[in-house]
Amino acid sequence: MRIRIALGDTSFTVVDDMSFAVAPGETLCIVGESGCGKSMTALALLRLLPQGARIDRGAIRLGETDILELGERAVEDLRGNRIAMIFQEPLTALNPVMTVGAQIAEAVARHRGGTRRKAWAAAVEALRGVQMPDAERRAKQYPHELSGGMRQRAMIALALCCAPSVIVADEPTTALDVTVQAQILGLMADLQRRSGTALLLITHDLSVVAETADRVIVMYAGRRVEEAGITDLFDEPLHPYTRGLMGAIPRGAAAGKRLTDIPGTVPALWDLPAGCAFAPRCPLATPRCKIERPPLEEHRPGHFAACWEIDHAG
């Protein structure tokens, strides 16, 4: 899949050569710094790209259905029903002038039909399913009347109310404190185990990845630079960028010591270097890296990386 953005008379690629599959019950995490194309990938899956952005190559298949070939009404039938999204900030994603119960009931009625009373009962039950305290009372409240953790539970209930086969979660715990974050991640894992839903989790937090993922894709400057199972990735990362991310994780044993950082910044997507986009920041970069883009190749069973210097990365 390739995503391009048009600005006036020019256009540039923001996501390129993105390809993956998520099996029922599996959690695939996409990780990377801000600006690497994670959220754009997530929005593309539900055809929610912002104005000016478009998918100009590839397919998005949900079972036998190619979402890119559907009309707008068919896509609306799909969203919230077979594929749903948990957004980063529920206070802006939820409708501020509708109670959370009414929003969930509206989705149930849209996709499942039935009476208004049955839709409301289903909404309250969905809130109970995400362990919302005093669900009947909270269902009658507006988003701004709930705490951050409660709003995120309401957003998850909205995403799950029609039992979708795929959930896309874009930084679902970023704005929460660590205690609530742990509760939300545990809740999502429990619901996923019970329902067999496939989960695509977008995050920049490697601690979240370690707790939740089965497989991981590391993105940089709009492209995959590494892909592996969770154990392989953390035990033996291959790409210098992944190694840099691992080195920047705060560790208790290193209290008082300066954290390792990756020098420089992510390049602008409209002004990428000719070769490897990470080369200007990479301690292993060679002249070849600066002029020739490395392909994503399988270096071990199920472990892919895009780097000319894999053999020297240890």
C-alpha positions, 0 to 999 in steps of 0.5 A: 500500500502506498499513501500520497498527499497532494499539496497544491501542484505537488505531491509526496509519499507518506507511506510506502510499501506497507504490507501486513496481515493480522490473524484472528486473535493476534495483536500486531503492533506498529511502532515508531517515532511521531511522523513516521506514518503510523496513524496515516496507516491506521486511518487508511484501513477505515478509509478515513484519510484526511483531505488531500491524502489518497491511497494510490497503490495496493489493496486493503482486504477484510476477508474477501472484501477489498475495502478500496473497491467499495462505495461510500455507503458500503464502507459506512456499513463496514465501519463499526461493524466488521472493523472498528477504531479506537482513537487516541483522544476520546474527548475529541473523537466522541460526540460532545453533545450526545451521551456516551450511551446514546452514541453506542446505542446509535451504532448498535441500531445502525448495524444490528437494528432492533428497537431503541430500547434494545439498542440502549440495553446493548449500550449499557451492556457494552459499558459493563463489558469494559468494566465501566463503574455504574454503567447505567448512570455513566451511559447517561453522561456526556464525554466531558463528565467522565474521567480520561480512563472512563472516556477511553473505556467508553470509546472501547465499548463503542468500538466493540459493541458490534463485535468487529473482527478487526480493531485498529487502536491508534495510541489508545493509552497515550493521554492516560497515567500509567495505572489507568494505562495498565488497566486499559491494556489489560482490558483490551487483552481480556476482551480480545481473548474472549472475542478472538478479535484481531488487533492492530495497535499503533504506538510509539511506546515500546513498553506497551509493545512488550506487554501486548504484541505478538508481532511488531512492525517498526516504521521509519519515515513512512516505510517498514524497516523491521518486522518480527515476532515479539521475542525475536525483536526484543532479544535480537533487533537487527535494524540500527533504528530499532536498536536505537529505540531499545536503547532509549527505553528507561531502565530502573538499573540505569537510574541517574544515568543519561538515557541513550538517544538517537541523534537528529530527527525524522526527515521530512517526508517530502524531502527524503534522502536518496538512499536509506532514510535513516542513514543521516542518523545511523552510526553504521551508515556507509556511502552505499546507504546514502545513495541506495535504499535497502529492501526489506529482506528476511534475515532469519525465519520470520524476521525481516529488516531493511539495512545494508549493514545487518552483518555489522549491526552487532 
